Amino acid sequence: MKKIPIFLIVAIFLAGSLYAAEYEIVKVVDDLQVKILMDNNPPAKGENNLNIILTDPEGKPVTKARIKVDYSMPPMKNMPTMIYKTRAKLKGETYKATVNFSMSGRWDIDVNIKRPGKSLAKVSFSVNVS
């Protein structure tokens, strides 16, 4: 009988540890609040999904933008800089993109936002990929 409660406690603990919160960054650039959510926390080698949410000063979603995501790994000993690009596509009120980190280490990410009648807005950040 003692095995059942211990098993339940272990199962609950493992289930909780398998679910990790998303990696989140929030920045304000020009008149936009830019919220970026990455499904892996910490970001992992391979595919990582980005959800980008843009809101205006009143908190209303901004859905008339084009978003390009540039991500790169700085040069290392005998390797040049690895540079990749992808576009985020609007789904509902969220822009979605996938980045594919080919190896562990530091990666720099630039989210470039172009809106009609506005100058280019850019959010830059770095992540450590495990």
Phi, psi and omega in degrees: 000330181290337181292326182295309179298321179295317178300317179298316180297315179297317180298317179295317179299314180295319179298319179293324181282337177288332179266109179253147178295155177290154171285130184227138173222137178232127178223153175250128178224128186054236180255021182247142164260127182246118178248124181242125178242130176246133187294337179256132177224106005284160177306144186242156174301138183103203184283136176226130180271135176251134170245124183243122182243123179253133175227148178276179182301337178272000180087008179276143180296142175255117186240005179249065180224157170247131183236128175243134179248120174254132177221142186211155173249127181302157181297147176239181187327290183245026182232140175283172175300135175262121184237132179226156179222148173209162177252146175264136180251139181285127174229106185071243178248013183237137174269134184237137177215160176237130174249145182238101180279117185281344178203165179286156179130191181278134176234139176258135183235130175242124175255111183259123187242121178242122178243151179302130176075006181238156176283163181297130176252142184224132174244125181240140175202166179238150176228153174257113184271132180257000000 
